[in-house]
Amino acid sequence: MYLLTIRDGLQTRHIGPYATPADVAEQLDEVLATCGERAHWQIHELEAPLAGGCSVERPRPAPVDRSRGSRGVAAA
């Protein structure tokens, strides 16, 4: 799947999804006709979603030992 991103001044528009880059190219002239002449565009390939969802393991911060005062020194 592909997504067309158009940056026109401070505005960013995301259009799609499209099945192929050729599908995006077919509509590019039509979409750019609604933009200013200095608009920039890009075609992005979308990644397939992960099989199990979005379960990314992130490292957890070390526990803080509050018994040593307010300095927050990590327990050894």
N, C-alpha and C positions, 0 to 999 in steps of 0.2 A: 504494500500500500504506500502511496505517496501523498505528500501534503505540499501545497503551494503557500509560501510565506511571502507577503509583500510588505515592504517597509516604505511608507510614503510620509515623509516628514516625521512627526512624532507618533504617527499612527502605524500599528502593525496589524495586518489582517492574515488570518490563517484560513485557507480555502481547501476543501477536500473532505474526505480522502478520495484518491483516484487509484484505479487498479494498476496503471502503467504510466511511465513518464510521457508516453505519447498522448495519453488522455489529457494530461496537464497541458502539454504543448498545444493541443487543439483549442483549449479555452483561454490560453495565455493572452492572446491579442485582445480578446473580448474583455477580459478582466482589466488589463492594463489601460484600456480606453477610459475606464472610470477613475484612473489615478492621475496624479501629476506627472509631468514629463521627467522628473528626477527620481521617480520611484525605483526602488531596487527590489529584485525578486530572487527567490531561491526555491528549488525543488528538494524536499527532504524525503528520504526513505524512512518509513516508520518501522521500528523493530517489532518483532513478534513478541507478545506477552509471555512471561515465564509460565511454565506449566502449572506450578503450584501457587500462582498468584505472586504478589509482591512481598515476599517474606525474606528480606535481606537482613542477615545477622550483623548487628552493630556492636562494637566493643562497649562494654559498660564501664563507667568510671569506677576507680577504686573506692572502697568504702572509706568514709572519713571517721576517725576516732574523735568524738567530741569530748571525751573525758580528760584530754590534755589541755583544755582551755579553749580559747576562741580562735586559735591559729589554724585549725582544720588540718592537722598533719595526718597523712594517711597511715593506717595501721600496718604494722609490719607482719 
